[in-house]
Amino acid sequence: MVVYSVGYQWCRGTNGFVEDALTAIKDPEKVKIALKMNEMESWPELMEMIQEKAENKGITLEEMLELDAKWLIENEKQQ
């Protein structure tokens, strides 16, 4: 991966994406979570259930998706 910055304004324009990407590269667990979240997002029926859970808990879809991804990863380790 190559990250090239043309200056401070460009970095600010990414809304923290560059910083988040560099942090994720340093943390393999965050990469696993992001990959699992992407996989989950490809299942429309699953996303409907996650949306409902998020609404019931009063949290955002993104937060619920991350929580479920973490849960799935942890349970995959135990099997």
PDB file with SEQRES, HELIX, SHEET and CRYST1 records, atoms N, CA, C and O in Angstrom:
SEQRES   1 A   79  MET VAL VAL TYR SER VAL GLY TYR GLN TRP CYS ARG GLY          
SEQRES   2 A   79  THR ASN GLY PHE VAL GLU ASP ALA LEU THR ALA ILE LYS          
SEQRES   3 A   79  ASP PRO GLU LYS VAL LYS ILE ALA LEU LYS MET ASN GLU          
SEQRES   4 A   79  MET GLU SER TRP PRO GLU LEU MET GLU MET ILE GLN GLU          
SEQRES   5 A   79  LYS ALA GLU ASN LYS GLY ILE THR LEU GLU GLU MET LEU          
SEQRES   6 A   79  GLU LEU ASP ALA LYS TRP LEU ILE GLU ASN GLU LYS GLN          
SEQRES   7 A   79  GLN                                                          
HELIX    1 AA1 TYR A    8  GLY A   13  1                                   6    
HELIX    2 AA2 PHE A   17  LYS A   26  1                                  10    
HELIX    3 AA3 PRO A   28  GLU A   41  1                                  14    
HELIX    4 AA4 PRO A   44  LYS A   57  1                                  14    
HELIX    5 AA5 LEU A   61  GLN A   78  1                                  18    
CRYST1    1.000    1.000    1.000  90.00  90.00  90.00 P 1           1          
ATOM      1  N   MET A   1       0.850  -1.178   0.000  1.00  0.00           N  
ATOM      2  CA  MET A   1       0.000   0.000   0.000  1.00  0.00           C  
ATOM      3  C   MET A   1       0.888   1.231   0.000  1.00  0.00           C  
ATOM      4  O   MET A   1       1.869   1.298   0.741  1.00  0.00           O  
ATOM      5  N   VAL A   2       0.549   2.188  -0.818  1.00  0.00           N  
ATOM      6  CA  VAL A   2       1.300   3.425  -0.898  1.00  0.00           C  
ATOM      7  C   VAL A   2       0.365   4.558  -0.525  1.00  0.00           C  
ATOM      8  O   VAL A   2      -0.736   4.670  -1.065  1.00  0.00           O  
ATOM      9  N   VAL A   3       0.804   5.397   0.398  1.00  0.00           N  
ATOM     10  CA  VAL A   3       0.038   6.573   0.793  1.00  0.00           C  
ATOM     11  C   VAL A   3       0.894   7.781   0.484  1.00  0.00           C  
ATOM     12  O   VAL A   3       2.031   7.881   0.945  1.00  0.00           O  
ATOM     13  N   TYR A   4       0.354   8.689  -0.290  1.00  0.00           N  
ATOM     14  CA  TYR A   4       1.079   9.876  -0.691  1.00  0.00           C  
ATOM     15  C   TYR A   4       0.256  11.095  -0.307  1.00  0.00           C  
ATOM     16  O   TYR A   4      -0.929  11.178  -0.633  1.00  0.00           O  
ATOM     17  N   SER A   5       0.871  12.026   0.374  1.00  0.00           N  
ATOM     18  CA  SER A   5       0.169  13.230   0.797  1.00  0.00           C  
ATOM     19  C   SER A   5       0.752  14.435   0.083  1.00  0.00           C  
ATOM     20  O   SER A   5       1.968  14.557  -0.062  1.00  0.00           O  
ATOM     21  N   VAL A   6      -0.120  15.317  -0.359  1.00  0.00           N  
ATOM     22  CA  VAL A   6       0.332  16.542  -1.015  1.00  0.00           C  
ATOM     23  C   VAL A   6       0.287  17.729  -0.061  1.00  0.00           C  
ATOM     24  O   VAL A   6       0.524  18.869  -0.460  1.00  0.00           O  
ATOM     25  N   GLY A   7      -0.012  17.453   1.177  1.00  0.00           N  
ATOM     26  CA  GLY A   7      -0.011  18.543   2.130  1.00  0.00           C  
ATOM     27  C   GLY A   7      -1.073  18.384   3.199  1.00  0.00           C  
ATOM     28  O   GLY A   7      -1.890  17.464   3.167  1.00  0.00           O  
ATOM     29  N   TYR A   8      -1.038  19.288   4.128  1.00  0.00           N  
ATOM     30  CA  TYR A   8      -1.935  19.245   5.279  1.00  0.00           C  
ATOM     31  C   TYR A   8      -3.397  19.285   4.858  1.00  0.00           C  
ATOM     32  O   TYR A   8      -4.218  18.570   5.434  1.00  0.00           O  
ATOM     33  N   GLN A   9      -3.740  20.099   3.874  1.00  0.00           N  
ATOM     34  CA  GLN A   9      -5.131  20.226   3.459  1.00  0.00           C  
ATOM     35  C   GLN A   9      -5.667  18.905   2.910  1.00  0.00           C  
ATOM     36  O   GLN A   9      -6.819  18.554   3.164  1.00  0.00           O  
ATOM     37  N   TRP A  10      -4.852  18.177   2.169  1.00  0.00           N  
ATOM     38  CA  TRP A  10      -5.297  16.897   1.627  1.00  0.00           C  
ATOM     39  C   TRP A  10      -5.608  15.934   2.758  1.00  0.00           C  
ATOM     40  O   TRP A  10      -6.630  15.249   2.732  1.00  0.00           O  
ATOM     41  N   CYS A  11      -4.753  15.880   3.727  1.00  0.00           N  
ATOM     42  CA  CYS A  11      -4.947  14.967   4.853  1.00  0.00           C  
ATOM     43  C   CYS A  11      -6.233  15.307   5.600  1.00  0.00           C  
ATOM     44  O   CYS A  11      -6.983  14.408   5.981  1.00  0.00           O  
ATOM     45  N   ARG A  12      -6.490  16.573   5.808  1.00  0.00           N  
ATOM     46  CA  ARG A  12      -7.730  16.979   6.482  1.00  0.00           C  
ATOM     47  C   ARG A  12      -8.949  16.627   5.647  1.00  0.00           C  
ATOM     48  O   ARG A  12     -10.011  16.336   6.197  1.00  0.00           O  
ATOM     49  N   GLY A  13      -8.816  16.650   4.342  1.00  0.00           N  
ATOM     50  CA  GLY A  13      -9.918  16.352   3.437  1.00  0.00           C  
ATOM     51  C   GLY A  13     -10.331  14.887   3.448  1.00  0.00           C  
ATOM     52  O   GLY A  13     -11.397  14.540   2.939  1.00  0.00           O  
ATOM     53  N   THR A  14      -9.506  14.033   4.019  1.00  0.00           N  
ATOM     54  CA  THR A  14      -9.820  12.600   4.058  1.00  0.00           C  
ATOM     55  C   THR A  14     -10.610  12.220   5.302  1.00  0.00           C  
ATOM     56  O   THR A  14     -10.934  11.049   5.496  1.00  0.00           O  
ATOM     57  N   ASN A  15     -10.920  13.193   6.141  1.00  0.00           N  
ATOM     58  CA  ASN A  15     -11.695  12.949   7.371  1.00  0.00           C  
ATOM     59  C   ASN A  15     -11.077  11.855   8.241  1.00  0.00           C  
ATOM     60  O   ASN A  15     -11.794  11.054   8.841  1.00  0.00           O  
ATOM     61  N   GLY A  16      -9.768  11.825   8.306  1.00  0.00           N  
ATOM     62  CA  GLY A  16      -9.086  10.870   9.175  1.00  0.00           C  
ATOM     63  C   GLY A  16      -8.868   9.505   8.554  1.00  0.00           C  
ATOM     64  O   GLY A  16      -8.361   8.605   9.224  1.00  0.00           O  
ATOM     65  N   PHE A  17      -9.237   9.321   7.282  1.00  0.00           N  
ATOM     66  CA  PHE A  17      -9.082   8.005   6.644  1.00  0.00           C  
ATOM     67  C   PHE A  17      -7.637   7.533   6.662  1.00  0.00           C  
ATOM     68  O   PHE A  17      -7.361   6.383   7.003  1.00  0.00           O  
ATOM     69  N   VAL A  18      -6.719   8.410   6.298  1.00  0.00           N  
ATOM     70  CA  VAL A  18      -5.307   8.015   6.229  1.00  0.00           C  
ATOM     71  C   VAL A  18      -4.827   7.571   7.606  1.00  0.00           C  
ATOM     72  O   VAL A  18      -4.172   6.537   7.735  1.00  0.00           O  
ATOM     73  N   GLU A  19      -5.147   8.342   8.620  1.00  0.00           N  
ATOM     74  CA  GLU A  19      -4.729   7.993   9.968  1.00  0.00           C  
ATOM     75  C   GLU A  19      -5.341   6.664  10.407  1.00  0.00           C  
ATOM     76  O   GLU A  19      -4.662   5.829  11.003  1.00  0.00           O  
ATOM     77  N   ASP A  20      -6.629   6.473  10.109  1.00  0.00           N  
ATOM     78  CA  ASP A  20      -7.306   5.223  10.469  1.00  0.00           C  
ATOM     79  C   ASP A  20      -6.693   4.039   9.732  1.00  0.00           C  
ATOM     80  O   ASP A  20      -6.513   2.969  10.313  1.00  0.00           O  
ATOM     81  N   ALA A  21      -6.375   4.225   8.463  1.00  0.00           N  
ATOM     82  CA  ALA A  21      -5.785   3.137   7.672  1.00  0.00           C  
ATOM     83  C   ALA A  21      -4.418   2.754   8.216  1.00  0.00           C  
ATOM     84  O   ALA A  21      -4.105   1.570   8.341  1.00  0.00           O  
ATOM     85  N   LEU A  22      -3.609   3.744   8.537  1.00  0.00           N  
ATOM     86  CA  LEU A  22      -2.290   3.456   9.082  1.00  0.00           C  
ATOM     87  C   LEU A  22      -2.381   2.785  10.448  1.00  0.00           C  
ATOM     88  O   LEU A  22      -1.580   1.903  10.759  1.00  0.00           O  
ATOM     89  N   THR A  23      -3.339   3.189  11.258  1.00  0.00           N  
ATOM     90  CA  THR A  23      -3.544   2.556  12.558  1.00  0.00           C  
ATOM     91  C   THR A  23      -3.978   1.110  12.380  1.00  0.00           C  
ATOM     92  O   THR A  23      -3.506   0.225  13.095  1.00  0.00           O  
ATOM     93  N   ALA A  24      -4.865   0.867  11.444  1.00  0.00           N  
ATOM     94  CA  ALA A  24      -5.362  -0.494  11.205  1.00  0.00           C  
ATOM     95  C   ALA A  24      -4.243  -1.413  10.740  1.00  0.00           C  
ATOM     96  O   ALA A  24      -4.195  -2.582  11.123  1.00  0.00           O  
ATOM     97  N   ILE A  25      -3.353  -0.890   9.922  1.00  0.00           N  
ATOM     98  CA  ILE A  25      -2.246  -1.708   9.431  1.00  0.00           C  
ATOM     99  C   ILE A  25      -1.380  -2.167  10.598  1.00  0.00           C  
ATOM    100  O   ILE A  25      -0.857  -3.281  10.589  1.00  0.00           O  
ATOM    101  N   LYS A  26      -1.231  -1.317  11.592  1.00  0.00           N  
ATOM    102  CA  LYS A  26      -0.432  -1.657  12.763  1.00  0.00           C  
ATOM    103  C   LYS A  26      -1.158  -2.630  13.682  1.00  0.00           C  
ATOM    104  O   LYS A  26      -0.519  -3.290  14.501  1.00  0.00           O  
ATOM    105  N   ASP A  27      -2.463  -2.731  13.567  1.00  0.00           N  
ATOM    106  CA  ASP A  27      -3.268  -3.571  14.459  1.00  0.00           C  
ATOM    107  C   ASP A  27      -3.999  -4.639  13.649  1.00  0.00           C  
ATOM    108  O   ASP A  27      -5.060  -4.368  13.086  1.00  0.00           O  
ATOM    109  N   PRO A  28      -3.445  -5.849  13.584  1.00  0.00           N  
ATOM    110  CA  PRO A  28      -4.067  -6.909  12.777  1.00  0.00           C  
ATOM    111  C   PRO A  28      -5.500  -7.239  13.216  1.00  0.00           C  
ATOM    112  O   PRO A  28      -6.310  -7.659  12.390  1.00  0.00           O  
ATOM    113  N   GLU A  29      -5.819  -7.061  14.483  1.00  0.00           N  
ATOM    114  CA  GLU A  29      -7.168  -7.348  14.968  1.00  0.00           C  
ATOM    115  C   GLU A  29      -8.191  -6.402  14.321  1.00  0.00           C  
ATOM    116  O   GLU A  29      -9.297  -6.819  13.978  1.00  0.00           O  
ATOM    117  N   LYS A  30      -7.815  -5.130  14.159  1.00  0.00           N  
ATOM    118  CA  LYS A  30      -8.707  -4.173  13.496  1.00  0.00           C  
ATOM    119  C   LYS A  30      -8.922  -4.551  12.035  1.00  0.00           C  
ATOM    120  O   LYS A  30     -10.009  -4.361  11.491  1.00  0.00           O  
ATOM    121  N   VAL A  31      -7.886  -5.083  11.409  1.00  0.00           N  
ATOM    122  CA  VAL A  31      -8.011  -5.519  10.019  1.00  0.00           C  
ATOM    123  C   VAL A  31      -8.995  -6.681   9.942  1.00  0.00           C  
ATOM    124  O   VAL A  31      -9.851  -6.704   9.058  1.00  0.00           O  
ATOM    125  N   LYS A  32      -8.884  -7.653  10.863  1.00  0.00           N  
ATOM    126  CA  LYS A  32      -9.810  -8.792  10.894  1.00  0.00           C  
ATOM    127  C   LYS A  32     -11.244  -8.326  11.064  1.00  0.00           C  
ATOM    128  O   LYS A  32     -12.150  -8.815  10.389  1.00  0.00           O  
ATOM    129  N   ILE A  33     -11.446  -7.380  11.969  1.00  0.00           N  
ATOM    130  CA  ILE A  33     -12.790  -6.859  12.233  1.00  0.00           C  
ATOM    131  C   ILE A  33     -13.342  -6.180  10.977  1.00  0.00           C  
ATOM    132  O   ILE A  33     -14.493  -6.405  10.603  1.00  0.00           O  
ATOM    133  N   ALA A  34     -12.532  -5.361  10.337  1.00  0.00           N  
ATOM    134  CA  ALA A  34     -12.975  -4.653   9.127  1.00  0.00           C  
ATOM    135  C   ALA A  34     -13.325  -5.635   8.014  1.00  0.00           C  
ATOM    136  O   ALA A  34     -14.315  -5.448   7.307  1.00  0.00           O  
ATOM    137  N   LEU A  35     -12.517  -6.675   7.857  1.00  0.00           N  
ATOM    138  CA  LEU A  35     -12.807  -7.683   6.833  1.00  0.00           C  
ATOM    139  C   LEU A  35     -14.106  -8.421   7.135  1.00  0.00           C  
ATOM    140  O   LEU A  35     -14.900  -8.684   6.231  1.00  0.00           O  
ATOM    141  N   LYS A  36     -14.321  -8.755   8.405  1.00  0.00           N  
ATOM    142  CA  LYS A  36     -15.552  -9.452   8.795  1.00  0.00           C  
ATOM    143  C   LYS A  36     -16.757  -8.545   8.561  1.00  0.00           C  
ATOM    144  O   LYS A  36     -17.794  -9.007   8.084  1.00  0.00           O  
ATOM    145  N   MET A  37     -16.630  -7.253   8.893  1.00  0.00           N  
ATOM    146  CA  MET A  37     -17.721  -6.306   8.673  1.00  0.00           C  
ATOM    147  C   MET A  37     -18.057  -6.213   7.190  1.00  0.00           C  
ATOM    148  O   MET A  37     -19.231  -6.184   6.820  1.00  0.00           O  
ATOM    149  N   ASN A  38     -17.032  -6.166   6.336  1.00  0.00           N  
ATOM    150  CA  ASN A  38     -17.266  -6.119   4.887  1.00  0.00           C  
ATOM    151  C   ASN A  38     -17.981  -7.373   4.418  1.00  0.00           C  
ATOM    152  O   ASN A  38     -18.894  -7.303   3.595  1.00  0.00           O  
ATOM    153  N   GLU A  39     -17.571  -8.515   4.937  1.00  0.00           N  
ATOM    154  CA  GLU A  39     -18.213  -9.777   4.574  1.00  0.00           C  
ATOM    155  C   GLU A  39     -19.682  -9.763   4.993  1.00  0.00           C  
ATOM    156  O   GLU A  39     -20.553 -10.170   4.224  1.00  0.00           O  
ATOM    157  N   MET A  40     -19.952  -9.302   6.196  1.00  0.00           N  
ATOM    158  CA  MET A  40     -21.320  -9.263   6.713  1.00  0.00           C  
ATOM    159  C   MET A  40     -22.198  -8.321   5.894  1.00  0.00           C  
ATOM    160  O   MET A  40     -23.377  -8.599   5.677  1.00  0.00           O  
ATOM    161  N   GLU A  41     -21.630  -7.216   5.445  1.00  0.00           N  
ATOM    162  CA  GLU A  41     -22.403  -6.233   4.676  1.00  0.00           C  
ATOM    163  C   GLU A  41     -22.886  -6.786   3.339  1.00  0.00           C  
ATOM    164  O   GLU A  41     -23.794  -6.220   2.730  1.00  0.00           O  
ATOM    165  N   SER A  42     -22.297  -7.872   2.880  1.00  0.00           N  
ATOM    166  CA  SER A  42     -22.717  -8.444   1.597  1.00  0.00           C  
ATOM    167  C   SER A  42     -23.947  -9.339   1.737  1.00  0.00           C  
ATOM    168  O   SER A  42     -24.448  -9.851   0.736  1.00  0.00           O  
ATOM    169  N   TRP A  43     -24.444  -9.538   2.960  1.00  0.00           N  
ATOM    170  CA  TRP A  43     -25.634 -10.358   3.218  1.00  0.00           C  
ATOM    171  C   TRP A  43     -26.805  -9.462   3.595  1.00  0.00           C  
ATOM    172  O   TRP A  43     -26.906  -9.052   4.751  1.00  0.00           O  
ATOM    173  N   PRO A  44     -27.700  -9.143   2.649  1.00  0.00           N  
ATOM    174  CA  PRO A  44     -28.816  -8.229   2.926  1.00  0.00           C  
ATOM    175  C   PRO A  44     -29.690  -8.675   4.106  1.00  0.00           C  
ATOM    176  O   PRO A  44     -30.093  -7.847   4.923  1.00  0.00           O  
ATOM    177  N   GLU A  45     -29.984  -9.983   4.197  1.00  0.00           N  
ATOM    178  CA  GLU A  45     -30.836 -10.463   5.300  1.00  0.00           C  
ATOM    179  C   GLU A  45     -30.157 -10.247   6.652  1.00  0.00           C  
ATOM    180  O   GLU A  45     -30.803  -9.864   7.627  1.00  0.00           O  
ATOM    181  N   LEU A  46     -28.865 -10.495   6.698  1.00  0.00           N  
ATOM    182  CA  LEU A  46     -28.113 -10.293   7.934  1.00  0.00           C  
ATOM    183  C   LEU A  46     -28.103  -8.820   8.316  1.00  0.00           C  
ATOM    184  O   LEU A  46     -28.265  -8.476   9.487  1.00  0.00           O  
ATOM    185  N   MET A  47     -27.912  -7.951   7.330  1.00  0.00           N  
ATOM    186  CA  MET A  47     -27.878  -6.516   7.609  1.00  0.00           C  
ATOM    187  C   MET A  47     -29.220  -6.008   8.134  1.00  0.00           C  
ATOM    188  O   MET A  47     -29.260  -5.097   8.961  1.00  0.00           O  
ATOM    189  N   GLU A  48     -30.305  -6.588   7.661  1.00  0.00           N  
ATOM    190  CA  GLU A  48     -31.622  -6.208   8.192  1.00  0.00           C  
ATOM    191  C   GLU A  48     -31.721  -6.565   9.676  1.00  0.00           C  
ATOM    192  O   GLU A  48     -32.225  -5.781  10.480  1.00  0.00           O  
ATOM    193  N   MET A  49     -31.234  -7.754  10.027  1.00  0.00           N  
ATOM    194  CA  MET A  49     -31.266  -8.176  11.437  1.00  0.00           C  
ATOM    195  C   MET A  49     -30.352  -7.295  12.293  1.00  0.00           C  
ATOM    196  O   MET A  49     -30.704  -6.944  13.419  1.00  0.00           O  
ATOM    197  N   ILE A  50     -29.200  -6.945  11.767  1.00  0.00           N  
ATOM    198  CA  ILE A  50     -28.269  -6.097  12.509  1.00  0.00           C  
ATOM    199  C   ILE A  50     -28.860  -4.706  12.685  1.00  0.00           C  
ATOM    200  O   ILE A  50     -28.707  -4.102  13.747  1.00  0.00           O  
ATOM    201  N   GLN A  51     -29.535  -4.187  11.658  1.00  0.00           N  
ATOM    202  CA  GLN A  51     -30.185  -2.879  11.761  1.00  0.00           C  
ATOM    203  C   GLN A  51     -31.240  -2.894  12.862  1.00  0.00           C  
ATOM    204  O   GLN A  51     -31.339  -1.953  13.650  1.00  0.00           O  
ATOM    205  N   GLU A  52     -32.027  -3.965  12.911  1.00  0.00           N  
ATOM    206  CA  GLU A  52     -33.058  -4.083  13.944  1.00  0.00           C  
ATOM    207  C   GLU A  52     -32.432  -4.142  15.338  1.00  0.00           C  
ATOM    208  O   GLU A  52     -32.917  -3.498  16.268  1.00  0.00           O  
ATOM    209  N   LYS A  53     -31.361  -4.911  15.477  1.00  0.00           N  
ATOM    210  CA  LYS A  53     -30.670  -4.987  16.765  1.00  0.00           C  
ATOM    211  C   LYS A  53     -30.132  -3.621  17.182  1.00  0.00           C  
ATOM    212  O   LYS A  53     -30.222  -3.240  18.349  1.00  0.00           O  
ATOM    213  N   ALA A  54     -29.572  -2.887  16.219  1.00  0.00           N  
ATOM    214  CA  ALA A  54     -29.030  -1.559  16.501  1.00  0.00           C  
ATOM    215  C   ALA A  54     -30.123  -0.619  16.996  1.00  0.00           C  
ATOM    216  O   ALA A  54     -29.933   0.120  17.963  1.00  0.00           O  
ATOM    217  N   GLU A  55     -31.264  -0.656  16.326  1.00  0.00           N  
ATOM    218  CA  GLU A  55     -32.382   0.198  16.734  1.00  0.00           C  
ATOM    219  C   GLU A  55     -32.861  -0.168  18.134  1.00  0.00           C  
ATOM    220  O   GLU A  55     -33.147   0.715  18.943  1.00  0.00           O  
ATOM    221  N   ASN A  56     -32.950  -1.471  18.425  1.00  0.00           N  
ATOM    222  CA  ASN A  56     -33.389  -1.912  19.756  1.00  0.00           C  
ATOM    223  C   ASN A  56     -32.416  -1.496  20.850  1.00  0.00           C  
ATOM    224  O   ASN A  56     -32.833  -1.220  21.975  1.00  0.00           O  
ATOM    225  N   LYS A  57     -31.130  -1.448  20.537  1.00  0.00           N  
ATOM    226  CA  LYS A  57     -30.115  -1.080  21.523  1.00  0.00           C  
ATOM    227  C   LYS A  57     -29.852   0.423  21.555  1.00  0.00           C  
ATOM    228  O   LYS A  57     -29.174   0.920  22.453  1.00  0.00           O  
ATOM    229  N   GLY A  58     -30.389   1.142  20.574  1.00  0.00           N  
ATOM    230  CA  GLY A  58     -30.189   2.589  20.523  1.00  0.00           C  
ATOM    231  C   GLY A  58     -28.783   2.984  20.108  1.00  0.00           C  
ATOM    232  O   GLY A  58     -28.254   3.997  20.565  1.00  0.00           O  
ATOM    233  N   ILE A  59     -28.169   2.166  19.222  1.00  0.00           N  
ATOM    234  CA  ILE A  59     -26.841   2.481  18.725  1.00  0.00           C  
ATOM    235  C   ILE A  59     -26.895   2.519  17.201  1.00  0.00           C  
ATOM    236  O   ILE A  59     -27.891   2.128  16.593  1.00  0.00           O  
ATOM    237  N   THR A  60     -25.817   2.992  16.598  1.00  0.00           N  
ATOM    238  CA  THR A  60     -25.788   3.094  15.141  1.00  0.00           C  
ATOM    239  C   THR A  60     -25.597   1.714  14.514  1.00  0.00           C  
ATOM    240  O   THR A  60     -25.137   0.770  15.157  1.00  0.00           O  
ATOM    241  N   LEU A  61     -25.959   1.634  13.257  1.00  0.00           N  
ATOM    242  CA  LEU A  61     -25.767   0.393  12.504  1.00  0.00           C  
ATOM    243  C   LEU A  61     -24.288   0.020  12.499  1.00  0.00           C  
ATOM    244  O   LEU A  61     -23.944  -1.148  12.680  1.00  0.00           O  
ATOM    245  N   GLU A  62     -23.424   0.986  12.296  1.00  0.00           N  
ATOM    246  CA  GLU A  62     -21.975   0.744  12.255  1.00  0.00           C  
ATOM    247  C   GLU A  62     -21.478   0.161  13.584  1.00  0.00           C  
ATOM    248  O   GLU A  62     -20.675  -0.772  13.591  1.00  0.00           O  
ATOM    249  N   GLU A  63     -21.952   0.708  14.701  1.00  0.00           N  
ATOM    250  CA  GLU A  63     -21.546   0.190  16.011  1.00  0.00           C  
ATOM    251  C   GLU A  63     -22.012  -1.251  16.207  1.00  0.00           C  
ATOM    252  O   GLU A  63     -21.262  -2.091  16.703  1.00  0.00           O  
ATOM    253  N   MET A  64     -23.252  -1.529  15.814  1.00  0.00           N  
ATOM    254  CA  MET A  64     -23.787  -2.889  15.975  1.00  0.00           C  
ATOM    255  C   MET A  64     -23.059  -3.859  15.054  1.00  0.00           C  
ATOM    256  O   MET A  64     -22.778  -4.994  15.438  1.00  0.00           O  
ATOM    257  N   LEU A  65     -22.757  -3.420  13.859  1.00  0.00           N  
ATOM    258  CA  LEU A  65     -22.033  -4.254  12.908  1.00  0.00           C  
ATOM    259  C   LEU A  65     -20.657  -4.617  13.464  1.00  0.00           C  
ATOM    260  O   LEU A  65     -20.218  -5.763  13.357  1.00  0.00           O  
ATOM    261  N   GLU A  66     -19.988  -3.641  14.052  1.00  0.00           N  
ATOM    262  CA  GLU A  66     -18.667  -3.901  14.640  1.00  0.00           C  
ATOM    263  C   GLU A  66     -18.771  -4.856  15.825  1.00  0.00           C  
ATOM    264  O   GLU A  66     -17.951  -5.764  15.965  1.00  0.00           O  
ATOM    265  N   LEU A  67     -19.771  -4.657  16.676  1.00  0.00           N  
ATOM    266  CA  LEU A  67     -19.957  -5.556  17.825  1.00  0.00           C  
ATOM    267  C   LEU A  67     -20.206  -6.994  17.365  1.00  0.00           C  
ATOM    268  O   LEU A  67     -19.637  -7.936  17.917  1.00  0.00           O  
ATOM    269  N   ASP A  68     -21.055  -7.154  16.358  1.00  0.00           N  
ATOM    270  CA  ASP A  68     -21.348  -8.492  15.854  1.00  0.00           C  
ATOM    271  C   ASP A  68     -20.128  -9.110  15.175  1.00  0.00           C  
ATOM    272  O   ASP A  68     -19.892 -10.311  15.306  1.00  0.00           O  
ATOM    273  N   ALA A  69     -19.359  -8.311  14.460  1.00  0.00           N  
ATOM    274  CA  ALA A  69     -18.142  -8.816  13.819  1.00  0.00           C  
ATOM    275  C   ALA A  69     -17.156  -9.312  14.872  1.00  0.00           C  
ATOM    276  O   ALA A  69     -16.562 -10.380  14.720  1.00  0.00           O  
ATOM    277  N   LYS A  70     -16.986  -8.532  15.941  1.00  0.00           N  
ATOM    278  CA  LYS A  70     -16.092  -8.943  17.028  1.00  0.00           C  
ATOM    279  C   LYS A  70     -16.579 -10.242  17.654  1.00  0.00           C  
ATOM    280  O   LYS A  70     -15.781 -11.135  17.937  1.00  0.00           O  
ATOM    281  N   TRP A  71     -17.896 -10.352  17.871  1.00  0.00           N  
ATOM    282  CA  TRP A  71     -18.465 -11.556  18.469  1.00  0.00           C  
ATOM    283  C   TRP A  71     -18.203 -12.774  17.585  1.00  0.00           C  
ATOM    284  O   TRP A  71     -17.814 -13.835  18.074  1.00  0.00           O  
ATOM    285  N   LEU A  72     -18.419 -12.612  16.287  1.00  0.00           N  
ATOM    286  CA  LEU A  72     -18.198 -13.721  15.357  1.00  0.00           C  
ATOM    287  C   LEU A  72     -16.734 -14.152  15.347  1.00  0.00           C  
ATOM    288  O   LEU A  72     -16.439 -15.348  15.352  1.00  0.00           O  
ATOM    289  N   ILE A  73     -15.830 -13.201  15.333  1.00  0.00           N  
ATOM    290  CA  ILE A  73     -14.403 -13.523  15.334  1.00  0.00           C  
ATOM    291  C   ILE A  73     -14.023 -14.271  16.601  1.00  0.00           C  
ATOM    292  O   ILE A  73     -13.300 -15.265  16.547  1.00  0.00           O  
ATOM    293  N   GLU A  74     -14.510 -13.794  17.741  1.00  0.00           N  
ATOM    294  CA  GLU A  74     -14.207 -14.469  19.016  1.00  0.00           C  
ATOM    295  C   GLU A  74     -14.743 -15.886  19.035  1.00  0.00           C  
ATOM    296  O   GLU A  74     -14.063 -16.794  19.514  1.00  0.00           O  
ATOM    297  N   ASN A  75     -15.937 -16.095  18.527  1.00  0.00           N  
ATOM    298  CA  ASN A  75     -16.540 -17.415  18.542  1.00  0.00           C  
ATOM    299  C   ASN A  75     -15.918 -18.349  17.510  1.00  0.00           C  
ATOM    300  O   ASN A  75     -15.926 -19.565  17.700  1.00  0.00           O  
ATOM    301  N   GLU A  76     -15.385 -17.809  16.434  1.00  0.00           N  
ATOM    302  CA  GLU A  76     -14.659 -18.625  15.474  1.00  0.00           C  
ATOM    303  C   GLU A  76     -13.370 -19.156  16.103  1.00  0.00           C  
ATOM    304  O   GLU A  76     -12.956 -20.280  15.818  1.00  0.00           O  
ATOM    305  N   LYS A  77     -12.736 -18.346  16.959  1.00  0.00           N  
ATOM    306  CA  LYS A  77     -11.516 -18.764  17.645  1.00  0.00           C  
ATOM    307  C   LYS A  77     -11.778 -19.936  18.578  1.00  0.00           C  
ATOM    308  O   LYS A  77     -10.924 -20.810  18.727  1.00  0.00           O  
ATOM    309  N   GLN A  78     -12.951 -19.964  19.209  1.00  0.00           N  
ATOM    310  CA  GLN A  78     -13.284 -20.982  20.195  1.00  0.00           C  
ATOM    311  C   GLN A  78     -13.632 -22.316  19.568  1.00  0.00           C  
ATOM    312  O   GLN A  78     -13.617 -23.334  20.260  1.00  0.00           O  
ATOM    313  N   GLN A  79     -13.940 -22.347  18.304  1.00  0.00           N  
ATOM    314  CA  GLN A  79     -14.352 -23.598  17.650  1.00  0.00           C  
ATOM    315  C   GLN A  79     -13.195 -24.372  17.124  1.00  0.00           C  
ATOM    316  O   GLN A  79     -13.380 -25.444  16.549  1.00  0.00           O  
TER     317      GLN A  79                                                      
END                                                                             
